[in-house]
Amino acid sequence: MTKSPTDKVTIKKYANRRLYDTESSSYVTLDRLAQMIREGRDFEVVDAKTGDDITHQVLTQIIVEEEARGGATLLPVNFLRQIIGLYGNSMQGLVPQYLESAMAGFQKNQTAFHEAFGANIFTDLAKRNMAMFEQFTARSADTRQDAPASPEPGNGGEVDALRAELEALKAKVDKLGR
């Protein structure tokens, strides 16, 4: 029987720390498991010898590796300290449900944001900002070369238009937040 992409894949972890994907009949890396998550694939990781579900430990290991890669981290130090401080605390039992609920809300808002503004809004804004900056620097160079030091009267129109667009975007974000 062929598995569909929505079926849960079983990954076996052997004593030598290797991970075996039973669907593809091949060994995989933690990076491949992270990619599967990004693709929306569901999997469980079991200890090959005992059959114990060790998915939680492997997912935690993936997070540790992602955070250690350098560059931008996802988990701020203060958040990590707060999480560590909750271990053994009377609130420890409530934290997983709270975090799941918070992430579900975040995903819902992210989906609504993408539907309202499109996935490329930040790319588009960055391109517009860069074009404006290039125009500004070109005008500044022209102004310095052959014009008096006073600004040209028509340059504020582009800035005003961008301000209006920004206000409209803020209004949409505020509306989504309600």
C-alpha positions in Angstrom: 0.0 0.0 0.0 1.4 3.4 -1.0 1.5 6.1 1.6 0.2 9.6 0.9 2.1 12.7 1.9 -0.4 13.2 4.7 0.3 9.9 6.4 2.6 9.9 9.4 6.1 8.6 8.5 7.9 6.5 11.0 11.6 7.3 11.6 13.7 4.8 13.5 16.6 6.0 15.5 19.3 3.4 16.0 21.9 3.1 18.7 24.5 4.5 16.4 22.4 7.7 16.3 21.4 7.2 12.7 17.9 8.0 11.6 16.1 5.7 9.2 13.1 6.8 7.2 10.9 3.8 6.8 8.9 5.4 4.0 11.9 6.1 1.7 13.9 3.2 3.1 16.9 5.5 3.6 18.9 7.1 6.3 18.1 10.8 6.9 19.6 13.7 8.8 18.1 16.1 11.3 18.2 18.7 8.5 16.0 16.4 6.3 13.5 16.0 9.2 13.4 19.8 9.6 12.7 20.1 5.9 9.9 17.5 6.2 8.3 19.7 8.9 8.5 22.8 6.7 6.8 20.7 3.9 4.0 19.9 6.3 5.0 16.2 6.6 4.1 14.5 9.9 6.5 11.9 11.4 7.2 10.1 14.6 10.6 9.0 15.8 10.9 5.7 17.6 13.8 4.1 19.3 14.6 1.1 17.0 15.5 -1.1 19.9 12.8 -0.3 22.5 10.1 1.1 20.2 9.7 4.1 22.6 8.4 7.3 21.0 11.3 9.8 21.1 9.9 12.4 18.8 10.0 15.1 21.4 13.7 14.6 22.0 14.5 14.6 18.3 12.5 17.8 17.7 14.2 19.4 20.6 17.6 18.4 19.0 16.5 20.0 15.7 15.7 23.2 17.5 19.1 23.2 19.3 20.9 22.7 16.0 18.9 25.4 14.2 19.6 27.9 17.0 23.3 26.9 17.0 23.8 27.5 13.3 24.5 31.2 13.8 22.8 34.1 12.2 19.3 35.0 13.4 18.0 32.9 16.2 14.3 32.4 16.8 14.3 32.0 20.6 15.4 35.1 22.6 17.6 34.5 25.6 15.1 35.9 28.0 12.4 33.5 26.7 14.8 30.5 27.1 15.5 31.6 30.7 11.8 31.9 31.5 11.2 28.4 30.0 14.0 26.9 32.1 12.7 28.6 35.2 9.3 27.0 34.7 10.8 23.4 34.9 9.8 22.0 38.3 7.5 25.0 38.9 3.8 24.5 39.8 2.9 26.1 36.4 5.0 23.6 34.4 1.9 21.5 33.5 0.1 24.5 32.0 3.0 25.8 29.9 2.7 23.2 27.0 -1.0 23.9 26.4 -0.4 27.7 26.6 2.5 27.5 24.1 0.4 25.4 21.7 -2.5 27.8 22.0 -0.2 30.8 21.4 1.5 29.2 18.4 -1.9 28.3 16.9 -3.0 31.9 17.3 0.3 33.1 15.7 -0.3 30.7 12.8 -3.9 32.0 12.4 -2.7 35.6 12.4 0.2 34.8 10.0 -2.3 33.1 7.6 -4.7 36.1 7.8 -1.8 38.5 7.2 -0.6 36.6 4.1 -4.2 36.5 2.8 -4.7 40.2 3.4 -1.3 41.5 2.2 0.2 38.7 0.1 3.4 36.8 0.9 5.6 39.3 -0.8 4.6 42.5 1.0 7.9 42.9 2.8 9.9 42.2 -0.4 7.7 44.7 -2.3 8.2 47.3 0.5 12.0 46.7 0.5 12.1 47.2 -3.2 10.1 50.4 -3.0 12.3 51.7 -0.2 15.5 50.9 -2.1 14.1 52.7 -5.2 13.2 55.7 -3.2 16.6 55.7 -1.6 18.3 55.5 -4.9 16.1 58.4 -6.3 16.9 60.4 -3.2 20.7 59.9 -3.4 20.6 60.7 -7.2 18.7 63.9 -6.5 21.0 64.8 -3.7 24.0 64.3 -5.9 22.3 66.5 -8.6 21.3 69.1 -6.1 24.8 69.3 -4.6 26.4 69.6 -8.0 24.4 72.4 -9.6 21.5 73.6 -7.4 21.1 75.8 -4.4 21.0 74.2 -0.9 17.2 74.6 -0.6 15.0 71.5 -1.3 12.9 71.3 -4.4 9.2 71.9 -3.7 7.8 68.8 -5.4 9.8 66.1 -3.6 7.4 65.7 -0.6 4.7 64.1 -2.8 6.4 60.7 -2.9 7.1 60.8 0.8 3.4 61.8 1.5 2.2 59.0 -0.8 4.3 56.5 1.1 3.1 57.8 4.4 -0.5 57.4 3.3 0.3 53.8 2.1 1.9 53.0 5.4 -1.1 54.3 7.3 -3.4 52.2 5.2 -1.2 49.1 5.9 -1.3 49.9 9.7 -5.1 50.2 9.6 -5.3 46.8 7.9 -3.0 45.2 10.5 -5.0 46.8 13.3 -8.2 45.5 11.8 -6.7 42.0 11.6 -5.7 42.2 15.3 -9.2 42.8 16.4 
